Amino acid sequence: MTTSPDPIAPSPALAQLALLESALAECRTQSGPATALSDTARAQTALLAALPPRYAEVLHGLLDRLESSALFSEESCSFSQKDLLDSLQQWADKAGATLRAAG
């Protein structure tokens, strides 16, 4: 007897996207370290494997800039951490839409 997948359980990619979004929200609200968010995002291999390759390129570029911004104060950095977090949220929104459209 084979069991069918639970229709309520999210796919591994969607579960990892939720984890990334949770880390992003924590970074925003608690001013958590950018490195923790970056480490969490980079560890989501099922998520990145389920998306077109360009998503990984964009995500890694945003994370590289986020890590760099954490090394400097807001005033001395050429890009703001808030703007990078906004861009990461936009990436997550688009990734979620892509995953849901793929079914």
Buried (B, 14 or more C-beta within 10 A) or exposed (E): EEEEEEEEEEBBBBBBBBBBBEBBBBBBEEEBEBBEBBEBBBBBEBBBEBBEEEBBEBBBEBBEBBBBBBEEEEEEBEBEBEEBBEBBBEBBEEBBEBBEEEE
